[in-house]
Amino acid sequence: MSFQKFELHEKIQTGVRMLGYQKPTPIQLQAIPPIMEGRDLMGLAQTGTGKTAAFVLPILQRFMEKPLGHIRALIIAPTRELSEQTLEAIKELGRKTKLRSTAVYGGVSIHNQINRLHGNVEIISACPGRLLDHIERGTVDLSHVEVLVLDEADHMFDMGFLPDVRRIVKHLPEKRQTLLFSATMPDDVRKLAMDLLRNPVNIQIGHTAPVMTVAHRFYPVQMGTKTALLKDILDKTEMESVLVFTRTKSRAKSLALQLDRSGHKVISLHGNLTQQKRKQALDGFRDGRYEIMVATDIAARGIDVTRISHVINYDMPSTTDAYTHRIGRTGRASKTGDAFTFVTGDDMGLAHSLKRILGEKLQYHNVDGLTSEIHNSSSKKNTVDMKSINRRKSFAPHMQTRRKPKQRSFGNANRSSWSQRSQSAA
């Protein structure tokens, strides 16, 4: 089945073809028809399943019929990176249309955004805080919004944005189409959906458990040996692109510096960076100039890099949902990936919870001299050492220096996920 099924405008079809999209993903197959019919929708699907195109394509189709030159669609996302990612999708898929779009988020000049908002923009991709700034200044008019999209609603809840979202909604017309997408459905997000959506179509793709295309490996370790264990894994395991998660901004920065001194091509991403530096870090990671990114949870949802082969939880996340979001950066769009997690004694409660969810897909591993013993019979049965993987191609620094960075664009970064070959391989 191809995108021809949706009978999109030819100018939109051109954007689809230029990005190399061939087969719709399950969320697109189920979501696009009711959205095009004007229905409200609640979509529950993991990251990397194609949610962005699932709402962008129907919005573009709707606005092709009568461009009016004022804001008609508002897409609210929790992070700057996700807002930019959505804007890029809109521009790429709608490149042959005359529809104008922009992103609105903090950390950059508000005056430049005001100038763009005065330019007959029809679609806005925004973060709640900066959008409220514009509302209070009177520099944005939302009175003509026809479609509201809440993307990654559970992450907005995690970041405390739901009260801001409710304030924003008060400035929108009551008569509108509302679409809500989320990877998980905590009670507060479910209540928000009940308040905002009218007779919605409910779609759930897969399960909200951690991604099943990912192999899950836990390493019991003392806090003081985490860095040595990380370096050992990086040197002895074949990896294409690695995302390392830490709990704090200071640890992300210091760990990146230590890896850099060891000769690795590494960059850090955390909340203390300016928007320009965050964008530079993401661009460098996306195009291959950096093969390791050390990040806080700010990157758990905002990174759209299909070639990430490994996610390493240097620090255990705080909840099972947070684990799901982190490891959702690999194994995207039916690809396979690996998630390595360092587990200290303080983390064993969550580790046991994840073991109950993942079952046999989660295995404990030992590395001689670097990991600790765990008192869990089922875990001991699955314990292996690193000798079996030492024969794999090294990810050592001298290997990195010989590799040339790959230049990628939005289209290139996603083409492999949508190609016929990727679908058949999956």
Phi, psi and omega in degrees: 000137183244178179289349176301335181304328186275354179053049179288157176303146185302324180294327177285320177301325178299316177298320178299314181294320183294333176276353178082012178291133181238311180243132176295147175280167181304319180295325178289319180299320184273330187270322188299314181302309180294328177295318179293337176278354179092008181283148167290154186211141171240114183250123178250110183205149180289163177296152178082014182257001177096026182296323185301309179295334181296329176256335181292316183299313178296326177296314178300316180299317182297320186275348177293335186288323184206078176299130187243346175083015172227172186291118184244340178225135177236121178248118182254129181228157186280338185230157177299318183298318180291324176298316178294320179299317179295317178300319180296321177297318179299315182293321181289314181288331181255025187298333180266357177269173178257014181287138182254142182216160177205165177249145181229114179202166183280174178089356178227173184299125177286334182292321176297322178293321178300318179297318180292323180294338178275002185258042177057042178288139180250339181229130178240132171251115194224153167265147188300315186300308181292325178297320177296325175302315180293321179298315181293328178280345184076024183261006176221138180246111182256014186287348181250011183297127179259332183227127173247129177241126172253107185259139182054054185298326181291327177289326174297323176295315179302324184269005176078025185268352187299321175300322177296320179298317179297323177295320180294318184299330179297340181264005181257155175298144177293325179273101181200169172261133181238130180237131180234126179238142182202152177274328176227171185226073174296163187302320182294323178290321178298320179294320177300317180298318180296326181284326189260330186266142180246116179045057188284154165281129181254125181233131174231123179254117180069209182241164178269007174287164178307147186310132184272354175272006182248137173273131187251122183232125180252137178243113174288128190208152171277150183304321185289346181250008181300314184294319178296321178295317179299314179298321179297317180294316180297325182283334190247002184238138177287118182221143178267310182208134192234132175247119182251126181257133173240166184276331185235159179293318181295324179289324177299316181294313183291322179295320178298320178296319179296319179292324177298317179295335178277359176098007180276150175275098191225150175219154178248155179222119181203174188290345181280350181281148172291163180300323180297317180289326176296318179295318179297319179297313180296318179297318180294323177290321182292321184267003172096001177294328174242132180260352176229131171240127175257122190219157168272183184293353175302335182265000186297333181239340190270004183255121177246079180234107188287343186268008178295117182269332184221137166247129180241119175273090176300319171246135178297136176293171187274336183220167177294325177297318178297323176298315179302315183292320180297306186284352173292353176284345175240168183063033185278147176051049176072006173283166177260158179202179180230139176238118177253134182230129177270124187242117174265176180301327180289345185262359191295331179300310178292325178300318178295322178297317178293326178297321179294325180284316188272335180062227185289348178288342177261127179231142175272140181233148176243147172234121185308126175083353184238335181254167183252164174282144174240145183261076181209114188296319180294327180289321181297326181297329182266003185288134174226170174249179186280354184299326184290340181250000180294341181281351181285162182301136184286148173252028183291159184306322183293336175289324183295322187293340181271349183271134178271137179300142178265130179275125183227148173244182176303315181296314182295323184293336184252346188301320182295333181285337187251353186288159178302321183295319180294321180295317180292326179293323180294000000 
